[in-house]
Amino acid sequence: MAGTLSIGEVARRTGVAGSALRYYERLGLITAEGRDGRGRFYRPEVLVRLRVIGYFRQAGCTLEEISELLSSGDGWHALAHRKRADLEAGIRALRQAQELIDAALECGCADLEGCSAHHDSTSHPA
């Protein structure tokens, strides 16, 4: 089909396995433009959608949440606000872990837990 990408080409370009693409299609996350004897074909825009799905997956979203976030109805707003707050909390935790590692590396301690920079520069999370 002219102007479309085979499932193999989409898999190659995105790193998403063909089986995952078929599963995403069954869930309604992506849509095939058509099929022929060789397999499914997708519009090039699916590459952008798969990149977005990948970002949400890396951020810890479930496929159900991703489906809701990508829906065009009004319901996605509430979930987006909750997920944004979760992401902010995760980013803070990652920054704290990075600061701990940086301080310990700079200090030159034998181990991370015994590092005096760790005890001086961090607060204990709840």
Summary of the structure (lengths in Angstrom):
residues: 126
radius of gyration: 21.2
end to end distance: 55.9
largest distance: 65.4
contacts: 310
relative contact order: 0.09
helix: 60%
strand: 7%
